[in-house]
Amino acid sequence: MLPACGLKLVVISFGNLTHNGAKRLLRGDARDMDAIRAALEKAGVLVLADGEVVGERVG
């Protein structure tokens, strides 16, 4: 269903983001943006420097 709609699912593990011992995400860490950017780039979605997200249509 997702590819038919031109969407791509990108799963990011909490372990790649800043979190506490209870596995709850913490806010405001620049490393999180780097982890998110890397996951999106690996999935074939490009994130521009100003935060705009562009990519190819799936399907």
Secondary structure, DSSP 8 states (H G I E B T S, - for coil): -TGGGT-------GGGS-B-TTS-B-S--HHHHHHHHHHHHHTTEEE-TTS-EEE----
